[in-house]
């Protein structure tokens, strides 16, 4: 091919191992085409014979010059991508564990606002490999890996953590009502594609691009590739959950519907101590938090921070017992296996904080947190003894203490929980994007999401007004 093409005219070749290779035009960003249109919009005059692959998708996008070629491939295991290549895309210029800002200036040609994010442990090769190797996220559990890999002239330039799913569990963005309605109407909602970190309701990058390449071009290719993968997978939809807002906006240009929800996060205003934070609260909430912290430790309970080499297998055994006890009550069957915790202990223990409570020489409760460059991510909590306010102390107040000491800007305490507002955690909008292949289902969901977004925005404004922070002159303590 000797002539040049614009990005909108770039050729896209898709291979389904069960059928012949087809060739069609890449979707222009402004067009909202269905998955079928992405695959069959234009039959090429040449059909390339591609080597057999164990993957579900292979595409080639020819860029502005014939010498610059993007190849897309869906792989059935993160093990097929080296840790070095994956992490170069997921966390370029890694700065972790709270030692540094973890940000960089935007690279040239980044008008979409997709510049390098802060270090996020959940999209690391170590974390995603642990959920696969441990048997937590596998085909057997309904999480079949279909990670999308973009190569530029043979070198990995971008990746997307993606799973072919047979259910809607472990996602924290709820679409079961959509599935029920579609199936009652005679449709088949599963399988679907899920772009996320399994069992992890934490905002982070989803279209992962390494430094030193045209970030916009690779990101656009990954977005188009997800639509094509939906078609060859015979999936009903693609769901990109807990994405960054810039990705959310970009995906809307590729026909993805926009959804919002809210979580409750704590923000560090440069506090030197926990008392500095308390000083920003009104008197009632300040006194309440002091009382809760005091009462939580009254029965002779001590709190311990474990990270890095301090996290032993004995500590993991104790925490897993907490996780199983609480998870069994809440979900019926916890998602993560015991092996998962050993694996992250081996590969990323410096990114883990266990807050453990001890009484009478034994561990009685604990919470696991993951440490980013600017955020502490609270995840799972459990206990074998239940004491008043111990949950708040271990999960919320100790997280704030740790963030202040490490100089972290934020604490994300997981999904849901309006009770967090009184403890200094305020509502923050989360974003997800949803590609729905069936036009009828798409129209119905689009109408619903317009009303849902309005409700989420108004609820966020009302809840923010309930925050515990001082408004003007506060009464004396």
C-alpha positions as CSV (number, residue, x, y, z in Angstrom):
1,X,0.0,0.0,0.0
2,X,1.7,3.1,-1.2
3,X,-0.7,5.9,-0.7
4,X,-1.5,7.6,2.7
5,X,-4.7,7.5,4.5
6,X,-6.4,9.6,7.2
7,X,-7.1,8.0,10.6
8,X,-10.8,7.8,9.6
9,X,-10.0,5.9,6.5
10,X,-7.5,3.5,8.1
11,X,-8.1,-0.2,7.2
12,X,-9.2,-2.6,9.8
13,X,-8.8,-6.4,9.4
14,X,-10.6,-8.6,11.9
15,X,-10.0,-12.4,12.2
16,X,-12.5,-14.8,13.8
17,X,-10.9,-18.2,14.1
18,X,-14.3,-19.8,13.2
19,X,-14.6,-17.8,9.9
20,X,-12.7,-16.1,7.1
21,X,-10.8,-13.0,7.6
22,X,-12.7,-9.8,6.6
23,X,-11.4,-6.3,6.0
24,X,-13.3,-3.1,6.6
25,X,-12.7,0.6,7.4
26,X,-11.9,1.8,10.8
27,X,-14.7,3.7,12.5
28,X,-14.4,7.4,12.4
29,X,-14.4,8.7,16.0
30,X,-17.6,10.7,15.5
31,X,-19.6,7.8,14.1
32,X,-21.8,5.6,16.3
33,X,-22.0,2.3,14.5
34,X,-23.1,-1.0,15.8
35,X,-20.6,-3.9,16.2
36,X,-21.9,-5.5,13.0
37,X,-21.3,-2.3,11.1
38,X,-17.8,-2.1,12.5
39,X,-17.1,-5.6,11.1
40,X,-19.0,-5.5,7.8
41,X,-19.3,-1.9,6.7
42,X,-16.9,-2.3,3.8
43,X,-15.7,-5.5,2.2
44,X,-12.1,-5.1,1.3
45,X,-10.8,-6.0,-2.2
46,X,-8.0,-8.0,-0.5
47,X,-8.5,-10.7,2.1
48,X,-5.3,-11.4,4.1
49,X,-4.7,-14.9,5.4
50,X,-3.5,-14.5,9.0
51,X,-1.5,-17.1,10.9
52,X,-3.6,-19.2,13.3
53,X,-3.9,-17.6,16.7
54,X,-5.2,-18.8,20.1
55,X,-7.0,-15.4,20.4
56,X,-10.4,-14.3,19.4
57,X,-9.5,-11.2,17.4
58,X,-6.8,-9.9,15.2
59,X,-7.0,-6.6,13.4
60,X,-4.5,-4.5,11.5
61,X,-5.0,-0.8,11.3
62,X,-2.8,0.9,8.6
63,X,-1.9,4.4,9.7
64,X,-1.1,7.5,7.8
65,X,2.0,5.8,6.3
66,X,2.2,2.2,5.2
67,X,5.3,1.7,7.3
68,X,3.3,2.5,10.5
69,X,1.0,-0.3,11.3
70,X,-1.2,-1.0,14.4
71,X,-2.1,-4.6,15.0
72,X,-4.9,-5.5,17.5
73,X,-5.1,-8.9,19.1
74,X,-7.2,-10.3,21.9
75,X,-5.3,-12.7,24.1
76,X,-6.8,-15.3,26.5
77,X,-4.4,-14.7,29.4
78,X,-2.4,-11.8,30.7
79,X,0.5,-14.2,30.8
80,X,0.8,-13.8,27.0
81,X,1.9,-10.2,27.5
82,X,5.2,-9.7,29.3
83,X,5.1,-7.8,32.7
84,X,7.5,-5.2,31.2
85,X,5.3,-4.5,28.2
86,X,2.0,-4.5,30.1
87,X,3.3,-2.2,32.9
88,X,4.9,0.1,30.4
89,X,1.3,0.8,29.2
90,X,-0.5,0.5,32.5
91,X,1.8,2.5,34.7
92,X,4.4,4.3,32.6
93,X,7.0,6.1,34.7
94,X,5.8,4.2,37.8
95,X,6.1,6.2,41.0
96,X,4.4,4.3,43.8
97,X,3.8,3.8,47.6
98,X,3.1,7.4,48.2
99,X,6.7,8.6,47.5
100,X,6.1,11.2,44.9
101,X,3.3,12.8,42.8
102,X,3.1,10.0,40.2
103,X,2.1,12.4,37.5
104,X,3.8,13.8,34.4
105,X,3.3,16.6,31.9
106,X,1.0,15.7,29.0
107,X,2.8,14.3,26.0
108,X,2.6,16.0,22.6
109,X,-0.7,15.4,20.8
110,X,-2.8,14.7,23.9
111,X,-5.8,17.0,23.2
112,X,-8.1,14.3,24.5
113,X,-6.8,14.7,28.1
114,X,-5.5,11.1,28.2
115,X,-2.1,11.9,29.6
116,X,-0.2,9.6,31.9
117,X,-2.3,8.9,35.0
118,X,-0.9,8.4,38.6
119,X,0.3,5.0,39.5
120,X,-2.6,2.6,39.9
121,X,-1.8,-0.8,41.4
122,X,-5.0,-2.5,40.2
123,X,-4.1,-2.3,36.5
124,X,-0.6,-3.6,37.1
125,X,0.5,-7.0,35.6
126,X,1.1,-8.3,39.1
127,X,-2.5,-7.7,40.3
128,X,-4.3,-8.9,37.1
129,X,-2.0,-11.9,36.9
130,X,-2.8,-12.8,40.5
131,X,-6.6,-12.8,39.9
132,X,-6.0,-15.1,37.0
133,X,-3.4,-17.5,38.4
134,X,-5.3,-17.8,41.7
135,X,-8.4,-19.0,39.9
136,X,-10.4,-16.0,41.0
137,X,-11.0,-14.6,37.5
138,X,-11.1,-17.4,34.9
139,X,-13.5,-18.9,32.4
140,X,-14.7,-21.3,35.1
141,X,-15.7,-18.4,37.3
142,X,-17.3,-16.5,34.4
143,X,-14.4,-14.1,33.8
144,X,-12.8,-15.3,30.6
145,X,-9.8,-13.1,29.8
146,X,-9.9,-11.4,26.4
147,X,-7.2,-8.7,26.9
148,X,-6.9,-6.4,24.0
149,X,-3.3,-5.7,22.9
150,X,-2.3,-3.0,20.3
151,X,1.1,-3.4,18.7
152,X,2.7,-0.6,16.7
153,X,5.1,-2.1,14.1
154,X,5.3,-5.2,16.2
155,X,5.9,-3.6,19.6
156,X,3.2,-3.5,22.3
157,X,1.9,0.1,22.4
158,X,-1.4,-0.3,24.3
159,X,-3.5,-2.8,26.2
160,X,-7.0,-3.1,27.7
161,X,-7.9,-5.4,30.6
162,X,-11.0,-7.2,29.2
163,X,-13.1,-10.2,30.1
164,X,-15.8,-12.3,28.3
165,X,-18.4,-12.8,31.0
166,X,-21.3,-15.1,31.5
167,X,-22.9,-13.2,34.4
168,X,-22.9,-9.7,36.1
169,X,-21.3,-10.5,39.4
170,X,-18.3,-8.8,41.0
171,X,-18.6,-5.6,38.9
172,X,-20.3,-3.0,41.2
173,X,-22.0,-1.3,38.2
174,X,-25.3,-3.0,38.1
175,X,-26.8,-4.1,34.8
176,X,-28.8,-7.2,35.9
177,X,-32.0,-5.3,35.1
178,X,-30.9,-4.7,31.6
179,X,-30.1,-8.4,31.2
180,X,-33.5,-9.5,32.6
181,X,-35.4,-7.2,30.3
182,X,-33.5,-8.2,27.2
183,X,-33.9,-11.9,27.9
184,X,-37.6,-11.5,28.6
185,X,-37.9,-9.9,25.1
186,X,-36.1,-12.9,23.6
187,X,-32.6,-11.6,23.5
188,X,-29.4,-13.1,24.8
189,X,-27.4,-10.7,27.1
190,X,-24.6,-13.1,27.9
191,X,-21.8,-13.3,27.0
192,X,-20.8,-9.7,27.4
193,X,-17.4,-8.0,27.4
194,X,-16.3,-6.4,30.7
195,X,-13.4,-3.9,30.7
196,X,-12.5,-3.6,34.3
197,X,-10.4,-4.8,37.2
198,X,-12.3,-7.9,38.5
199,X,-14.0,-7.4,41.9
200,X,-12.5,-3.9,42.2
201,X,-14.8,-0.8,42.3
202,X,-11.9,1.7,41.9
203,X,-11.5,4.4,39.2
204,X,-8.5,4.0,37.1
205,X,-7.2,4.0,33.5
206,X,-8.8,1.4,31.2
207,X,-7.3,2.2,27.7
208,X,-3.6,1.8,28.7
209,X,-1.0,3.3,26.4
210,X,2.8,3.4,26.8
211,X,4.9,6.5,26.6
212,X,6.7,7.5,23.4
213,X,3.8,6.7,21.0
214,X,0.9,8.7,19.6
215,X,-1.3,8.3,22.6
216,X,-4.5,9.6,20.8
217,X,-4.0,7.3,17.8
218,X,-3.4,4.2,20.0
219,X,-6.4,5.0,22.3
220,X,-8.7,5.5,19.3
221,X,-7.5,2.1,17.9
222,X,-8.2,0.4,21.3
223,X,-11.7,1.9,21.4
224,X,-12.5,0.8,17.9
225,X,-11.0,-2.6,18.7
226,X,-13.4,-3.1,21.6
227,X,-16.4,-2.6,19.3
228,X,-15.0,-5.1,16.8
229,X,-14.2,-7.6,19.5
230,X,-17.9,-7.4,20.6
231,X,-18.9,-8.5,17.2
232,X,-16.5,-11.5,16.7
233,X,-17.2,-12.6,20.3
234,X,-20.9,-12.7,19.6
235,X,-21.3,-10.6,22.8
236,X,-24.3,-8.4,23.4
237,X,-22.3,-5.5,24.8
238,X,-19.1,-4.0,26.1
239,X,-19.0,-2.4,29.5
240,X,-16.1,-0.1,30.5
241,X,-16.5,0.5,34.2
242,X,-14.8,2.8,36.7
243,X,-13.1,4.6,33.8
244,X,-11.4,8.0,34.0
245,X,-13.6,10.8,32.8
246,X,-11.5,11.5,29.7
247,X,-11.8,7.9,28.6
248,X,-15.6,8.1,29.3
249,X,-15.9,11.1,27.0
250,X,-13.7,9.5,24.3
251,X,-15.8,6.2,24.3
252,X,-19.0,8.2,23.8
253,X,-17.6,9.2,20.4
254,X,-17.4,5.5,19.6
255,X,-21.0,4.8,20.3
256,X,-20.7,4.0,24.0
257,X,-23.5,5.1,26.3
258,X,-22.5,7.2,29.3
259,X,-23.4,6.2,32.9
260,X,-22.5,7.8,36.2
261,X,-22.7,6.8,39.8
262,X,-21.1,8.0,43.0
263,X,-18.7,6.9,45.7
264,X,-17.4,8.6,48.8
265,X,-13.8,9.7,48.9
266,X,-11.6,11.6,51.4
267,X,-9.4,14.4,50.2
268,X,-6.2,15.5,51.9
269,X,-6.0,19.3,52.1
270,X,-2.3,19.2,53.1
271,X,-3.0,18.0,56.7
272,X,0.0,17.2,58.9
273,X,-1.9,15.3,61.5
274,X,-5.4,13.7,62.0
275,X,-6.1,16.5,64.4
276,X,-5.6,19.0,61.6
277,X,-8.3,17.2,59.6
278,X,-10.6,17.2,62.7
279,X,-10.2,21.0,63.0
280,X,-11.9,21.4,59.6
281,X,-15.1,19.7,60.9
282,X,-18.0,21.2,62.7
283,X,-18.2,20.6,66.5
284,X,-20.8,17.8,66.4
285,X,-18.9,15.7,63.9
286,X,-15.6,16.4,65.5
287,X,-16.8,15.2,68.9
288,X,-18.5,12.2,67.3
289,X,-15.3,11.0,65.5
290,X,-13.2,11.4,68.7
291,X,-15.7,9.3,70.6
292,X,-15.9,6.6,68.0
293,X,-12.1,6.3,67.8
294,X,-11.9,6.1,71.6
295,X,-14.7,3.5,72.0
296,X,-13.4,1.3,69.1
297,X,-10.2,0.6,71.0
298,X,-11.7,0.5,74.5
299,X,-11.8,-3.4,74.9
300,X,-8.0,-3.6,74.8
301,X,-7.8,-3.6,71.0
302,X,-4.6,-2.5,69.3
303,X,-4.2,-1.4,65.6
304,X,-1.2,-2.5,63.4
305,X,-0.1,-1.4,59.9
306,X,1.5,-4.2,57.9
307,X,3.1,-3.6,54.6
308,X,5.9,-5.1,52.5
309,X,7.9,-7.8,54.3
310,X,5.8,-7.4,57.5
311,X,2.9,-9.2,55.8
312,X,3.5,-12.8,56.6
313,X,1.6,-15.9,55.5
314,X,0.2,-16.0,59.1
315,X,-1.2,-12.5,58.6
316,X,-2.7,-13.5,55.2
317,X,-4.3,-16.6,56.9
318,X,-5.9,-14.4,59.5
319,X,-7.1,-11.8,57.0
320,X,-8.5,-14.5,54.7
321,X,-10.6,-15.8,57.6
322,X,-12.0,-12.3,58.0
323,X,-12.7,-12.0,54.3
324,X,-14.4,-15.3,54.2
325,X,-16.6,-14.6,57.2
326,X,-17.8,-11.2,56.0
327,X,-17.9,-12.2,52.3
328,X,-20.0,-15.2,53.0
329,X,-22.6,-13.1,54.8
330,X,-22.7,-10.4,52.2
331,X,-22.4,-12.2,48.9
332,X,-22.8,-15.9,49.7
333,X,-19.5,-16.8,48.0
334,X,-16.4,-14.6,48.2
335,X,-14.8,-13.9,44.9
336,X,-11.1,-14.1,45.8
337,X,-9.3,-17.3,46.6
338,X,-6.7,-17.8,49.4
339,X,-3.9,-18.1,46.7
340,X,-4.7,-14.6,45.4
341,X,-3.5,-13.1,48.7
342,X,-0.3,-15.1,48.7
343,X,0.5,-14.1,45.1
344,X,0.1,-10.4,45.7
345,X,2.2,-10.8,48.9
346,X,4.9,-12.3,46.7
347,X,4.8,-9.8,43.8
348,X,3.4,-6.4,45.1
349,X,3.5,-6.4,48.9
350,X,5.0,-2.9,48.9
351,X,1.7,-1.7,47.3
352,X,-0.4,-3.4,50.0
353,X,-1.4,-2.0,53.5
354,X,-3.1,-4.4,55.9
355,X,-4.7,-2.6,58.8
356,X,-5.1,-5.3,61.4
357,X,-6.8,-5.2,64.8
358,X,-5.5,-7.4,67.6
359,X,-7.0,-8.4,71.0
360,X,-5.8,-11.0,73.6
361,X,-2.8,-11.9,71.4
362,X,-4.8,-12.8,68.3
363,X,-5.9,-11.0,65.1
364,X,-9.6,-10.2,65.3
365,X,-10.3,-7.9,62.3
366,X,-8.6,-6.3,59.3
367,X,-8.9,-4.3,56.1
368,X,-6.8,-4.5,53.0
369,X,-5.8,-1.4,51.1
370,X,-3.7,-0.8,48.0
371,X,-1.3,2.1,47.8
372,X,-1.1,4.3,44.6
373,X,1.1,7.2,44.0
374,X,-1.5,9.7,45.2
375,X,-4.4,7.5,46.5
376,X,-5.0,4.9,49.1
377,X,-7.6,2.4,47.8
378,X,-9.6,0.7,50.5
379,X,-10.9,-2.7,49.5
380,X,-12.1,-5.6,51.7
381,X,-12.8,-5.7,55.4
382,X,-13.7,-8.5,57.7
383,X,-13.8,-9.5,61.4
384,X,-14.2,-12.6,63.6
385,X,-15.1,-10.4,66.7
386,X,-17.5,-7.5,66.4
387,X,-17.0,-4.4,68.5
388,X,-18.8,-1.0,68.2
389,X,-17.1,1.4,65.8
390,X,-14.2,-1.0,65.0
391,X,-15.2,-1.1,61.3
392,X,-15.0,2.7,61.1
393,X,-11.7,2.8,62.9
394,X,-10.0,0.1,60.8
395,X,-11.5,1.1,57.4
396,X,-11.9,4.9,57.5
397,X,-9.9,6.6,60.3
398,X,-6.8,4.5,60.0
399,X,-6.9,5.0,56.2
400,X,-6.9,8.8,56.8
401,X,-4.1,8.5,59.3
402,X,-2.0,6.5,56.8
403,X,-2.7,8.9,53.9
404,X,-1.7,11.9,56.0
405,X,1.6,10.2,57.0
406,X,2.4,9.2,53.5
407,X,1.4,12.5,51.9
408,X,-1.3,10.8,49.7
409,X,-4.0,13.1,48.3
410,X,-7.0,10.8,48.4
411,X,-8.6,7.9,50.1
412,X,-11.1,5.8,48.1
413,X,-13.1,3.7,50.5
414,X,-14.8,1.4,48.0
415,X,-18.4,1.2,46.8
416,X,-21.5,2.8,48.3
417,X,-21.9,3.9,51.9
418,X,-23.6,7.2,52.7
419,X,-22.5,6.7,56.3
420,X,-19.0,7.7,55.2
421,X,-20.1,11.3,54.7
422,X,-20.2,12.0,58.5
423,X,-16.6,10.7,58.6
424,X,-15.2,13.2,56.1
425,X,-15.7,11.2,52.9
426,X,-17.7,13.2,50.3
427,X,-19.5,12.1,47.1
428,X,-17.5,11.8,43.9
429,X,-18.8,10.9,40.5
430,X,-17.7,7.6,38.9
431,X,-18.0,6.9,35.2
432,X,-18.8,3.9,33.0
433,X,-19.3,3.5,29.3
434,X,-21.5,0.9,27.7
435,X,-21.6,-0.3,24.0
436,X,-24.9,-2.0,23.3
437,X,-25.0,-3.9,20.0
438,X,-28.8,-4.3,19.7
439,X,-30.4,-1.0,18.5
440,X,-33.6,-1.6,20.4
441,X,-32.0,-2.4,23.7
442,X,-29.6,0.5,23.1
443,X,-32.4,3.0,22.7
444,X,-34.1,1.8,25.9
445,X,-30.9,1.9,28.0
446,X,-30.0,5.3,26.5
447,X,-33.3,6.8,27.7
448,X,-32.9,5.2,31.1
449,X,-29.3,6.5,31.5
450,X,-30.3,10.1,30.7
451,X,-32.6,10.1,33.6
452,X,-30.2,8.2,35.9
453,X,-27.4,10.7,35.2
454,X,-29.6,13.6,36.2
455,X,-30.6,11.8,39.4
456,X,-27.0,11.0,40.3
457,X,-25.9,14.6,39.8
458,X,-28.7,16.0,41.9
459,X,-28.2,13.4,44.7
460,X,-24.5,14.2,44.7
461,X,-25.2,17.9,45.2
462,X,-27.6,17.2,48.1
463,X,-25.3,14.7,49.8
464,X,-22.4,17.2,49.6
465,X,-24.4,19.7,51.5
466,X,-24.6,17.1,54.3
467,X,-20.9,17.1,54.7
468,X,-19.4,17.4,58.2
469,X,-17.2,20.4,57.4
470,X,-17.5,23.8,59.0
471,X,-19.5,26.4,57.3
472,X,-18.5,29.8,58.6
473,X,-17.9,30.4,62.3
474,X,-18.0,27.1,64.2
475,X,-18.9,26.8,67.9
476,X,-16.2,25.9,70.3
477,X,-15.3,22.3,70.9
